[in-house]
């Protein structure tokens, strides 16, 4: 990209319009709705008071149009799944509320909608939207968190009574960490091994009432509070045990598997693995939502830290004297490097998120995605969830440190953002497991080459085609093809700021890492006894493949977003921000590029110099870039982000 | 080092003896003393209850010999400063207690001892040891945290009354974040600009009473609570304002500067800069203590995460069936890479800490260090503090994630360890500032070469010779010289496990980075107007120089510790652990080694393979390595580290 004239000021509104994107009206509604005392960030509440507050917030949201977005028109919803995910990500005033909303309308309501059929929808969805029926998504067990397929709760069909008997066979099988369980939930979607006529049919979900109208646990249901957590203490996580709890046959969410009155099992999907992953696949919304919510927390932290760094001064310039000659923290290169590449990454992830939400939405409301695209969507959801949540963990930490002691005070919100967002890397799929899913999906493209991929411990993940990621340009494909096709510079001669060169660098890395991994695993043979060792020895390589894929996909989304931007100054700053995003990635992994002859030592050093130079050039625009996120001051709440530092220096 | 026979089991006691080191008796005393309900880790206390509990713990410790270690025999102390620092680092049962102890006996008592003279010692130290006089160390101001020399509180001598008048001139000058101020402190060591006869003499410290016997603020003193923090809520941080508060002339801690009755100022150190840094230098204990305390938190987190990873199983081996064929998390390479290099680093930092404490102790109790060695000690304290506290922040975070949802539950202690230790990177000197101090000290060796180093914004740091780090082998110098001198392998041919090659690699990196930095700054000219820009442009280079220095010094300490180990099996595992420490460092920075022709691409890849191989070989010994830390189960407290996972799998 040619470097155009450097603007003095960036039009914040132009940037915000681009960021607000397709669901701008939902973002505006959220900004208008989440106001006043009820939605102001708070700290220092004890667990009971925090839960109470979040329950009140949830009830207030139930009065708005927000819950209707994600549900079908047949029950009074708006069939606007994209809007529901954007609304979720806007709930940054309290991440406990975000998660509570996710549990009630996303996981619980989403499971009833996606795994259930018309009678379930008619009976429950309206009450779920209104929170008349608060519910739980009871999948995770203490003994099996990541390995859902092996969970041990059973639902055995009793033909005589035409009922299922739900049982927790041992301590490892208790449902654990279940949101809404400790205090509010009346019903749970319980995932259990379905047994009928003495035969097991794998994991299915059933609706099990857990509390009566008065809030007392029902007979046979034991409920325990998980107790205080690092954060998210406004969410009432609990544990559930079922002692031969009976539910009617109709309690089975029977879209993908049903049991006749006589106990005959039937399913539209014959292969049990494929059935399992199809069922899980319908829950992809949760992972996408978490990625977006995590990035919201990163944006809020960056907004606080950048504003503080812009106002806070420390140490005088040589030759200066007096407070005015003290240097704002954001003028220091080290401080810029802490915050600005992270800011660029939050922009990149924002655009990738918007694109993923759009793809899901279009498949949901228009022409359904074919199986290939559906698997690709699931892979991207898994990958983006991992990358976005790790970005958030690192960024909020960096922001806390960048604000020094002020960042450690509860009133400045960073402690709560850190504590609350910390578990995003774990829930809805542990990141390490998710990146392996992405990589295994990428490897399915090589299956013909080495036949027995299943031996490599991948049967449960990849063989069922749970994830089928591809090394293929998809986001704005025509745009990327044109970009790469038209570019003249190659290798050493290409400008570091040449977007085509940048893109090819990431694309080439992805292909090389995945191909190398495929060769490596193929070379290891297919004996199950040695397969685990071979796969495990390559685990760092596996994770790298997943990561490389996500990086490239995110860059595509950033490029496509810039292409949509019509304001020249906003476009200029986005171009620099995209440079910073991709060159920071290249810098962080430049050892790989050096090891594989993709960068010479001189060029690798030039990448570092370019990152420094971009930090300097973007520094004057940092505050505008933050403002464009459109996070109301009331949501940031931190005095250090709202003028306290400036006032103090003025003697206020 | 030749790879000797791989032992089946490691003698934990042999390792612990080595780790317990010179002050083993203090570590044993702490393990015996910090027992029972009073010292058990707790969570979920509100701020008031937590402060109350920590105050009771402090009172109980005052009954032991622990407070006496750090104080002179003349007032009933034991003159064993090393013991006082080791005792501090053992207070890992609650980091709030650790910090409270640090404030009362380390900072407050230490300042009275180091900056005061005999009359102050006689009047106060016994009461400080017994906590009859709880006190504060009031240095930091809201407007000046890192830049202490520019703090704005004034202490103006009133000749007529023979008193100092202590004043907070504006909001930026209020004392902030002062431990012991919000609740318990009766007196404060207040750092202020000393003014007498209308002349300023720079920062000095005075004893200012702040509360009466009943705990009420004294006239002219305003006290505010800093309120809830991310962690350490058992410590009562507060803010102090002084409105023309009068204290007698004798309140001045007058070891390095005094005022006669007639207002004449006198000091044994003529140069005001040098005086300032000499005064700060006496407070070096605080930084060393923080480094040790931080590593204790990292060890506790690693103990919890390694034990859990050893017991927790997830996913079956291919071809297996049933719980017994599920794979312990610690068998996964990705999990090993999360925890084992961090474990190796905690060992390395432990030995570096022990050495630094010993050096300080010997200078304190025996032959005082000459100025060169004193500056070197200060540089190492600054550097080790930065590196150890960042290690802790990263490691506790990694441990939390490695324990998944269990790591997010308050009962499993990781949330508290994370929240409490998070500010260690900030207090006692922000890490970014400290690493710059180290680098600037290293540059003083090049001063002759470019004369006007002062122009590079370094006047206040380096010109006063505050820090004079040197590229010089100091820890176990003869040992290192012998090691490096005797080694045959060079360059490509050397074994990656050849300690001499490893050492030279780090030494060479340090020299190259520092020399390059010196050249770069010299080339930038000496005009003050451009000097800031030149220095700022090189800030990432500056930080790298500081870091490279610390890495090499820490490796020396590790090598010296292995040399002290007489048990062959323990020595074998320490050798591998040292390999993992240094090769992890090299791997993380292999881009630099590639860019500077120190590693070929093939060799860089071999380093990664070696790290993986070391993880595999150390995995069977991970539990023993953790046990050797000697952290009592009662301090870990986390159910997941104490058999809950094993019990659960047994159906318990």
Boltz contact constraints between the chains, C-beta under 6 A:
constraints:
  - contact:
      token1: [A, 44]
      token2: [B, 228]
      max_distance: 6.0
  - contact:
      token1: [A, 145]
      token2: [B, 404]
      max_distance: 6.0
  - contact:
      token1: [A, 146]
      token2: [B, 314]
      max_distance: 6.0
  - contact:
      token1: [A, 147]
      token2: [B, 314]
      max_distance: 6.0
  - contact:
      token1: [A, 147]
      token2: [B, 315]
      max_distance: 6.0
  - contact:
      token1: [A, 170]
      token2: [B, 651]
      max_distance: 6.0
  - contact:
      token1: [A, 171]
      token2: [B, 648]
      max_distance: 6.0
  - contact:
      token1: [A, 172]
      token2: [B, 648]
      max_distance: 6.0
  - contact:
      token1: [A, 177]
      token2: [B, 405]
      max_distance: 6.0
  - contact:
      token1: [A, 228]
      token2: [B, 44]
      max_distance: 6.0
  - contact:
      token1: [A, 228]
      token2: [B, 410]
      max_distance: 6.0
  - contact:
      token1: [A, 229]
      token2: [B, 408]
      max_distance: 6.0
  - contact:
      token1: [A, 229]
      token2: [B, 409]
      max_distance: 6.0
  - contact:
      token1: [A, 229]
      token2: [B, 410]
      max_distance: 6.0
  - contact:
      token1: [A, 230]
      token2: [B, 408]
      max_distance: 6.0
  - contact:
      token1: [A, 230]
      token2: [B, 415]
      max_distance: 6.0
  - contact:
      token1: [A, 314]
      token2: [B, 146]
      max_distance: 6.0
  - contact:
      token1: [A, 314]
      token2: [B, 147]
      max_distance: 6.0
  - contact:
      token1: [A, 315]
      token2: [B, 147]
      max_distance: 6.0
  - contact:
      token1: [A, 317]
      token2: [B, 532]
      max_distance: 6.0
  - contact:
      token1: [A, 318]
      token2: [B, 457]
      max_distance: 6.0
  - contact:
      token1: [A, 318]
      token2: [B, 528]
      max_distance: 6.0
  - contact:
      token1: [A, 318]
      token2: [B, 531]
      max_distance: 6.0
  - contact:
      token1: [A, 318]
      token2: [B, 532]
      max_distance: 6.0
  - contact:
      token1: [A, 319]
      token2: [B, 528]
      max_distance: 6.0
  - contact:
      token1: [A, 333]
      token2: [B, 536]
      max_distance: 6.0
  - contact:
      token1: [A, 333]
      token2: [B, 539]
      max_distance: 6.0
  - contact:
      token1: [A, 334]
      token2: [B, 432]
      max_distance: 6.0
  - contact:
      token1: [A, 334]
      token2: [B, 539]
      max_distance: 6.0
  - contact:
      token1: [A, 401]
      token2: [B, 425]
      max_distance: 6.0
  - contact:
      token1: [A, 404]
      token2: [B, 145]
      max_distance: 6.0
  - contact:
      token1: [A, 404]
      token2: [B, 426]
      max_distance: 6.0
  - contact:
      token1: [A, 404]
      token2: [B, 430]
      max_distance: 6.0
  - contact:
      token1: [A, 405]
      token2: [B, 177]
      max_distance: 6.0
  - contact:
      token1: [A, 405]
      token2: [B, 426]
      max_distance: 6.0
  - contact:
      token1: [A, 408]
      token2: [B, 229]
      max_distance: 6.0
  - contact:
      token1: [A, 408]
      token2: [B, 230]
      max_distance: 6.0
  - contact:
      token1: [A, 408]
      token2: [B, 423]
      max_distance: 6.0
  - contact:
      token1: [A, 409]
      token2: [B, 229]
      max_distance: 6.0
  - contact:
      token1: [A, 410]
      token2: [B, 228]
      max_distance: 6.0
  - contact:
      token1: [A, 415]
      token2: [B, 230]
      max_distance: 6.0
  - contact:
      token1: [A, 423]
      token2: [B, 408]
      max_distance: 6.0
  - contact:
      token1: [A, 425]
      token2: [B, 401]
      max_distance: 6.0
  - contact:
      token1: [A, 426]
      token2: [B, 404]
      max_distance: 6.0
  - contact:
      token1: [A, 426]
      token2: [B, 405]
      max_distance: 6.0
  - contact:
      token1: [A, 430]
      token2: [B, 404]
      max_distance: 6.0
  - contact:
      token1: [A, 432]
      token2: [B, 334]
      max_distance: 6.0
  - contact:
      token1: [A, 457]
      token2: [B, 318]
      max_distance: 6.0
  - contact:
      token1: [A, 528]
      token2: [B, 318]
      max_distance: 6.0
  - contact:
      token1: [A, 528]
      token2: [B, 319]
      max_distance: 6.0
  - contact:
      token1: [A, 531]
      token2: [B, 318]
      max_distance: 6.0
  - contact:
      token1: [A, 532]
      token2: [B, 317]
      max_distance: 6.0
  - contact:
      token1: [A, 532]
      token2: [B, 318]
      max_distance: 6.0
  - contact:
      token1: [A, 536]
      token2: [B, 333]
      max_distance: 6.0
  - contact:
      token1: [A, 539]
      token2: [B, 333]
      max_distance: 6.0
  - contact:
      token1: [A, 539]
      token2: [B, 334]
      max_distance: 6.0
  - contact:
      token1: [A, 590]
      token2: [B, 591]
      max_distance: 6.0
  - contact:
      token1: [A, 591]
      token2: [B, 590]
      max_distance: 6.0
  - contact:
      token1: [A, 591]
      token2: [B, 591]
      max_distance: 6.0
  - contact:
      token1: [A, 594]
      token2: [B, 594]
      max_distance: 6.0
  - contact:
      token1: [A, 595]
      token2: [B, 601]
      max_distance: 6.0
  - contact:
      token1: [A, 595]
      token2: [B, 604]
      max_distance: 6.0
  - contact:
      token1: [A, 595]
      token2: [B, 605]
      max_distance: 6.0
  - contact:
      token1: [A, 601]
      token2: [B, 595]
      max_distance: 6.0
  - contact:
      token1: [A, 604]
      token2: [B, 595]
      max_distance: 6.0
  - contact:
      token1: [A, 605]
      token2: [B, 595]
      max_distance: 6.0
  - contact:
      token1: [A, 648]
      token2: [B, 171]
      max_distance: 6.0
  - contact:
      token1: [A, 648]
      token2: [B, 172]
      max_distance: 6.0
  - contact:
      token1: [A, 651]
      token2: [B, 170]
      max_distance: 6.0
